[in-house]
């Protein structure tokens, strides 16, 4: 199964993107991990290392980062 990681900060833009993403991804075919960086700040270095800059963002299994919209800069979350 393929894996997709959705990083967000809990802001309204992020929550809206999460709701839409859940409606689009067939979770019978794709493992979707949702990481709220505000609640799991220990994941921030991993997200930054993968190339996540603003959130919400999707990290695909092949390492491609897709920035969906601008909710918050990752540096704002870690402050």
N, CA and C atoms as an extended XYZ file, in Angstrom:
237
Properties=species:S:1:pos:R:3:atomname:S:1:resname:S:1:resid:I:1 pbc="F F F"
N         0.826       -1.180        0.000 N   UNK     1
C         0.000        0.000        0.000 CA  UNK     1
C         0.872        1.246        0.000 C   UNK     1
N         0.440        2.267       -0.717 N   UNK     2
C         1.165        3.525       -0.736 CA  UNK     2
C         0.852        4.310        0.530 C   UNK     2
N         1.791        5.189        0.906 N   UNK     3
C         1.599        5.990        2.111 CA  UNK     3
C         1.676        7.470        1.761 C   UNK     3
N         0.781        8.238        2.333 N   UNK     4
C         0.737        9.691        2.178 CA  UNK     4
C         0.684       10.283        3.578 C   UNK     4
N         1.490       11.319        3.815 N   UNK     5
C         1.475       11.995        5.106 CA  UNK     5
C         0.959       13.414        4.899 C   UNK     5
N        -0.038       13.784        5.677 N   UNK     6
C        -0.615       15.122        5.614 CA  UNK     6
C        -0.183       15.866        6.859 C   UNK     6
N         0.563       16.952        6.654 N   UNK     7
C         1.028       17.776        7.764 CA  UNK     7
C         0.169       19.029        7.834 C   UNK     7
N        -0.231       19.403        9.049 N   UNK     8
C        -0.989       20.638        9.215 CA  UNK     8
C        -0.775       21.200       10.609 C   UNK     8
N        -1.331       22.416       10.811 N   UNK     9
C        -1.131       23.111       12.085 CA  UNK     9
C        -2.433       23.358       12.836 C   UNK     9
N        -3.538       22.850       12.307 N   UNK    10
C        -4.811       23.010       12.989 CA  UNK    10
C        -5.544       24.300       12.667 C   UNK    10
N        -4.968       25.131       11.812 N   UNK    11
C        -5.623       26.388       11.439 CA  UNK    11
C        -6.830       26.096       10.540 C   UNK    11
N        -7.717       27.057       10.339 N   UNK    12
C        -8.902       26.820        9.510 CA  UNK    12
C        -8.576       26.346        8.089 C   UNK    12
N        -7.522       26.899        7.483 N   UNK    13
C        -7.119       26.463        6.141 CA  UNK    13
C        -6.718       24.988        6.177 C   UNK    13
N        -5.968       24.603        7.207 N   UNK    14
C        -5.494       23.220        7.341 CA  UNK    14
C        -6.644       22.250        7.579 C   UNK    14
N        -7.558       22.618        8.444 N   UNK    15
C        -8.691       21.754        8.770 CA  UNK    15
C        -9.561       21.544        7.535 C   UNK    15
N        -9.782       22.598        6.778 N   UNK    16
C       -10.557       22.492        5.550 CA  UNK    16
C        -9.867       21.569        4.550 C   UNK    16
N        -8.562       21.717        4.400 N   UNK    17
C        -7.806       20.859        3.488 CA  UNK    17
C        -7.862       19.402        3.942 C   UNK    17
N        -7.766       19.172        5.245 N   UNK    18
C        -7.846       17.804        5.771 CA  UNK    18
C        -9.200       17.182        5.446 C   UNK    18
N       -10.268       17.918        5.667 N   UNK    19
C       -11.608       17.397        5.395 CA  UNK    19
C       -11.766       17.046        3.917 C   UNK    19
N       -11.259       17.905        3.043 N   UNK    20
C       -11.355       17.642        1.617 CA  UNK    20
C       -10.491       16.453        1.218 C   UNK    20
N        -9.300       16.357        1.792 N   UNK    21
C        -8.395       15.254        1.491 CA  UNK    21
C        -8.996       13.916        1.900 C   UNK    21
N        -9.621       13.885        3.070 N   UNK    22
C       -10.248       12.644        3.535 CA  UNK    22
C       -11.337       12.169        2.574 C   UNK    22
N       -11.998       13.107        1.923 N   UNK    23
C       -13.026       12.745        0.960 CA  UNK    23
C       -12.477       12.304       -0.378 C   UNK    23
N       -11.214       12.592       -0.647 N   UNK    24
C       -10.613       12.267       -1.939 CA  UNK    24
C        -9.797       10.981       -1.950 C   UNK    24
N        -9.176       10.663       -0.841 N   UNK    25
C        -8.257        9.519       -0.802 CA  UNK    25
C        -9.000        8.242       -0.446 C   UNK    25
N        -8.792        7.231       -1.249 N   UNK    26
C        -9.363        5.916       -0.985 CA  UNK    26
C        -8.445        5.220        0.027 C   UNK    26
N        -8.860        5.210        1.284 N   UNK    27
C        -8.010        4.661        2.335 CA  UNK    27
C        -7.920        3.138        2.297 C   UNK    27
N        -8.628        2.511        1.367 N   UNK    28
C        -8.442        1.079        1.136 CA  UNK    28
C        -7.199        0.848        0.271 C   UNK    28
N        -6.732        1.913       -0.396 N   UNK    29
C        -5.569        1.813       -1.279 CA  UNK    29
C        -4.365        2.601       -0.803 C   UNK    29
N        -4.609        3.580        0.051 N   UNK    30
C        -3.548        4.476        0.494 CA  UNK    30
C        -3.601        4.611        2.007 C   UNK    30
N        -2.449        4.442        2.645 N   UNK    31
C        -2.347        4.681        4.081 CA  UNK    31
C        -2.147        6.183        4.259 C   UNK    31
N        -3.065        6.817        4.951 N   UNK    32
C        -3.009        8.255        5.171 CA  UNK    32
C        -2.666        8.522        6.633 C   UNK    32
N        -1.526        9.165        6.831 N   UNK    33
C        -1.138        9.567        8.181 CA  UNK    33
C        -1.341       11.071        8.282 C   UNK    33
N        -2.070       11.499        9.286 N   UNK    34
C        -2.323       12.915        9.497 CA  UNK    34
C        -1.537       13.358       10.724 C   UNK    34
N        -0.683       14.362       10.526 N   UNK    35
C         0.153       14.849       11.617 CA  UNK    35
C        -0.141       16.329       11.860 C   UNK    35
N        -0.698       16.603       13.020 N   UNK    36
C        -0.972       17.979       13.473 CA  UNK    36
C         0.305       18.432       14.176 C   UNK    36
N         1.075       19.293       13.513 N   UNK    37
C         2.371       19.692       14.045 CA  UNK    37
C         2.271       20.522       15.320 C   UNK    37
N         1.143       21.174       15.533 N   UNK    38
C         0.949       21.911       16.772 CA  UNK    38
C         0.823       20.987       17.971 C   UNK    38
N         0.261       19.798       17.726 N   UNK    39
C         0.098       18.817       18.791 CA  UNK    39
C         1.272       17.846       18.864 C   UNK    39
N         2.012       17.736       17.769 N   UNK    40
C         3.155       16.816       17.721 CA  UNK    40
C         4.395       17.555       17.219 C   UNK    40
N         4.871       18.541       17.988 N   UNK    41
C         6.012       19.339       17.528 CA  UNK    41
C         7.292       18.530       17.315 C   UNK    41
N         7.370       17.363       17.903 N   UNK    42
C         8.554       16.525       17.686 CA  UNK    42
C         8.660       16.060       16.235 C   UNK    42
N         7.574       16.178       15.471 N   UNK    43
C         7.566       15.779       14.055 CA  UNK    43
C         8.052       16.906       13.131 C   UNK    43
N         8.225       18.119       13.666 N   UNK    44
C         8.619       19.255       12.835 CA  UNK    44
C         9.958       19.029       12.133 C   UNK    44
N        11.012       18.565       12.813 N   UNK    45
C        12.273       18.340       12.102 CA  UNK    45
C        12.134       17.338       10.940 C   UNK    45
N        11.345       16.319       11.131 N   UNK    46
C        11.123       15.329       10.072 CA  UNK    46
C        10.407       15.985        8.886 C   UNK    46
N         9.397       16.802        9.171 N   UNK    47
C         8.653       17.495        8.111 CA  UNK    47
C         9.580       18.457        7.368 C   UNK    47
N        10.357       19.234        8.116 N   UNK    48
C        11.291       20.169        7.484 CA  UNK    48
C        12.316       19.422        6.637 C   UNK    48
N        12.808       18.317        7.148 N   UNK    49
C        13.776       17.512        6.409 CA  UNK    49
C        13.225       16.962        5.109 C   UNK    49
N        11.910       16.750        5.082 N   UNK    50
C        11.260       16.236        3.870 CA  UNK    50
C        10.966       17.358        2.877 C   UNK    50
N        11.121       18.619        3.326 N   UNK    51
C        10.879       19.746        2.430 CA  UNK    51
C         9.587       20.491        2.668 C   UNK    51
N         8.887       20.169        3.761 N   UNK    52
C         7.658       20.883        4.084 CA  UNK    52
C         8.040       22.277        4.565 C   UNK    52
N         7.431       23.293        3.944 N   UNK    53
C         7.701       24.676        4.346 CA  UNK    53
C         6.440       25.261        4.953 C   UNK    53
N         5.435       25.657        4.160 N   UNK    54
C         4.172       26.017        4.799 CA  UNK    54
C         3.284       24.776        4.910 C   UNK    54
N         2.343       24.850        5.806 N   UNK    55
C         1.334       23.804        5.923 CA  UNK    55
C        -0.015       24.439        5.621 C   UNK    55
N        -0.955       23.699        5.130 N   UNK    56
C        -0.979       22.260        4.981 CA  UNK    56
C        -0.141       21.784        3.799 C   UNK    56
N         0.398       20.590        3.945 N   UNK    57
C         1.211       19.984        2.901 CA  UNK    57
C         1.033       18.474        2.932 C   UNK    57
N         1.185       17.884        1.775 N   UNK    58
C         1.107       16.423        1.651 CA  UNK    58
C         2.476       15.924        1.232 C   UNK    58
N         2.979       14.931        1.943 N   UNK    59
C         4.224       14.271        1.589 CA  UNK    59
C         3.866       12.932        0.962 C   UNK    59
N         4.219       12.769       -0.320 N   UNK    60
C         3.943       11.514       -1.007 CA  UNK    60
C         5.034       10.501       -0.697 C   UNK    60
N         4.722        9.245       -0.930 N   UNK    61
C         5.648        8.150       -0.645 CA  UNK    61
C         6.979        8.311       -1.371 C   UNK    61
N         6.959        8.912       -2.569 N   UNK    62
C         8.195        9.059       -3.344 CA  UNK    62
C         9.033       10.261       -2.910 C   UNK    62
N         8.589       10.987       -1.861 N   UNK    63
C         9.337       12.116       -1.334 CA  UNK    63
C         8.898       13.466       -1.864 C   UNK    63
N         7.944       13.483       -2.768 N   UNK    64
C         7.425       14.732       -3.303 CA  UNK    64
C         6.546       15.412       -2.265 C   UNK    64
N         6.766       16.706       -2.066 N   UNK    65
C         5.940       17.484       -1.150 CA  UNK    65
C         5.005       18.349       -1.984 C   UNK    65
N         3.720       18.286       -1.659 N   UNK    66
C         2.726       19.106       -2.329 CA  UNK    66
C         2.177       20.092       -1.304 C   UNK    66
N         2.455       21.370       -1.527 N   UNK    67
C         1.932       22.418       -0.649 CA  UNK    67
C         0.558       22.807       -1.177 C   UNK    67
N        -0.455       22.646       -0.353 N   UNK    68
C        -1.838       22.802       -0.789 CA  UNK    68
C        -2.271       24.259       -0.816 C   UNK    68
N        -2.006       24.971        0.216 N   UNK    69
C        -2.456       26.334        0.389 CA  UNK    69
C        -1.543       26.919        1.458 C   UNK    69
N        -1.682       28.170        1.759 N   UNK    70
C        -0.831       28.727        2.815 CA  UNK    70
C        -1.653       28.933        4.074 C   UNK    70
N        -1.399       28.088        5.062 N   UNK    71
C        -2.053       28.212        6.355 CA  UNK    71
C        -1.106       28.818        7.374 C   UNK    71
N         0.100       28.255        7.449 N   UNK    72
C         1.125       28.731        8.379 CA  UNK    72
C         2.486       28.242        7.920 C   UNK    72
N         3.498       29.062        8.147 N   UNK    73
C         4.862       28.635        7.870 CA  UNK    73
C         5.310       27.677        8.956 C   UNK    73
N         6.073       26.686        8.591 N   UNK    74
C         6.486       25.681        9.585 CA  UNK    74
C         7.305       26.335       10.701 C   UNK    74
N         8.049       27.405       10.383 N   UNK    75
C         8.816       28.093       11.420 CA  UNK    75
C         7.907       28.777       12.445 C   UNK    75
N         6.689       29.138       12.027 N   UNK    76
C         5.733       29.742       12.960 CA  UNK    76
C         5.235       28.723       13.987 C   UNK    76
N         5.149       27.485       13.578 N   UNK    77
C         4.668       26.423       14.460 CA  UNK    77
C         5.711       26.098       15.514 C   UNK    77
N         6.969       26.102       15.107 N   UNK    78
C         8.026       25.702       16.022 CA  UNK    78
C         8.444       26.825       16.960 C   UNK    78
N         7.905       28.018       16.775 N   UNK    79
C         8.273       29.156       17.631 CA  UNK    79
C         7.583       29.076       18.964 C   UNK    79
